[in-house]
Amino acid sequence: MHWKLKAAVQNLMGRLPPDLANPIYYRLQSSFGGLRRPTPVSRLKAGIDVVRRLRQFGHSAEAATFLEIGTGHQLNLPLSLWLCGASQITTVDLNRYLKEQLVINDLAYLRRHEDEVRDLFAGISPPELFEERFERLVTGADSLREVLALTHVRYWAPADAGNLALEPGSMDSHVSFTVLEHISAEALKRIFREGCRLLKPDGLFVHLIDFSDHFAHSDEAVSSVNFLQFSESEWNRLAGNRYMFHNRLRVDEFQNLLAELDLKILALDARVDDAAVAVLDRGFPLDERFRNKDCRTNATLEAWLVATPGLRG
Ligand SMILES: C[S@@+](CC[C@H](N)C(=O)[O-])C[C@H]1O[C@@H](n2cnc3c(N)ncnc32)[C@H](O)[C@@H]1O
């Protein structure tokens, strides 16, 4: 779909009250958009990626507590953490987007693709623990309420990750997948400060940030850096609605934001989009906000960020 048509639809929906617009937008996403053929695999892998990074820094998912921010429509990242041994996962979202039918469909997928799912978790989750939990999940839950109870997942929505009624020092990890790019810099600071309050002293932030122009996900005619041509006001006019807000912060700006909060970055596994580098090399016109940045910084597609509040004074 041409990205400007998509932007116009989102802007229209964004002008309607959420109670009216959200169900319509969900139907559009289910018929034409990213929820047309949802499978749990990418978010199960996201949970595995989180656990890999915890291990890299001497942590384990087993018996650990997690806070996920920005649940979205499905529960697969929390389920993945539970299949790796998490003791409790709290997942929060500003919007109550979680859909029981999608969770039930995901369970059906797990039942139909047992071997594929086993292969995903091989070498990540202790085999006995995985088998016992996986068996319980695919046989013991048929509704959202049962899934939440069985897996010790608490779903809070609407809830703002910048202000949560949770005990200080109660979380081992603070995680998200494709969420931070949708939040303003000011709100991000509140969320990281709240995360510092909630994390144990040796706790970790583990977040996947998608830096790309999300219109490029569904319109092959534009590159992942297309949105960097627009001024702040142009971008706000095109995509400043609750469905497509993207802060366009580049990877260096995230680094600065964390440094400002005295957080220590332990890892930043970034993937650069070579096609976007080529577009920039050919002289793609950038807005002044991005003009002085290194080409690879502008063309960073996504990054896993691991950070610790441990060294804060
Ligand atoms: C692009 S969705 C990603 C959902 C999910 N993580 C996924 O991988 O599909 C971003 C989510 O972040 C949520 N969100 C935005 N700001 C938030 C905040 N301050 N606190 C909690 N959730 C927030 C939005 O409501 C939305 O559901």
PDBQT file of the ligand as one rigid body, heavy atoms in Angstrom, charges set to zero:
ROOT
HETATM    1  C1  LIG A 401       4.341  -1.011  18.159  1.00  0.00    +0.000 C 
HETATM    2  S1  LIG A 401       3.528  -1.580  19.581  1.00  0.00    +0.000 S 
HETATM    3  C2  LIG A 401       4.534  -2.966  19.958  1.00  0.00    +0.000 C 
HETATM    4  C3  LIG A 401       3.764  -4.049  20.636  1.00  0.00    +0.000 C 
HETATM    5  C4  LIG A 401       4.505  -5.338  20.926  1.00  0.00    +0.000 C 
HETATM    6  N1  LIG A 401       5.644  -5.143  21.798  1.00  0.00    +0.000 N 
HETATM    7  C5  LIG A 401       4.916  -6.066  19.682  1.00  0.00    +0.000 C 
HETATM    8  O1  LIG A 401       6.067  -6.479  19.602  1.00  0.00    +0.000 OA
HETATM    9  O2  LIG A 401       4.097  -6.251  18.796  1.00  0.00    +0.000 OA
HETATM   10  C6  LIG A 401       3.976  -0.411  20.835  1.00  0.00    +0.000 C 
HETATM   11  C7  LIG A 401       3.126  -0.544  22.087  1.00  0.00    +0.000 C 
HETATM   12  O3  LIG A 401       3.666   0.302  23.104  1.00  0.00    +0.000 OA
HETATM   13  C8  LIG A 401       2.580   0.815  23.853  1.00  0.00    +0.000 C 
HETATM   14  N2  LIG A 401       3.035   1.991  24.616  1.00  0.00    +0.000 N 
HETATM   15  C9  LIG A 401       3.355   3.217  24.146  1.00  0.00    +0.000 A 
HETATM   16  N3  LIG A 401       3.688   4.047  25.155  1.00  0.00    +0.000 NA
HETATM   17  C10 LIG A 401       3.594   3.327  26.310  1.00  0.00    +0.000 A 
HETATM   18  C11 LIG A 401       3.786   3.631  27.690  1.00  0.00    +0.000 A 
HETATM   19  N4  LIG A 401       4.157   4.841  28.098  1.00  0.00    +0.000 N 
HETATM   20  N5  LIG A 401       3.561   2.651  28.586  1.00  0.00    +0.000 NA
HETATM   21  C12 LIG A 401       3.169   1.410  28.186  1.00  0.00    +0.000 A 
HETATM   22  N6  LIG A 401       2.966   1.079  26.896  1.00  0.00    +0.000 NA
HETATM   23  C13 LIG A 401       3.168   2.020  25.963  1.00  0.00    +0.000 A 
HETATM   24  C14 LIG A 401       1.540   1.107  22.785  1.00  0.00    +0.000 C 
HETATM   25  O4  LIG A 401       0.252   1.232  23.330  1.00  0.00    +0.000 OA
HETATM   26  C15 LIG A 401       1.671  -0.100  21.873  1.00  0.00    +0.000 C 
HETATM   27  O5  LIG A 401       0.830  -1.163  22.235  1.00  0.00    +0.000 OA
ENDROOT
TORSDOF 0
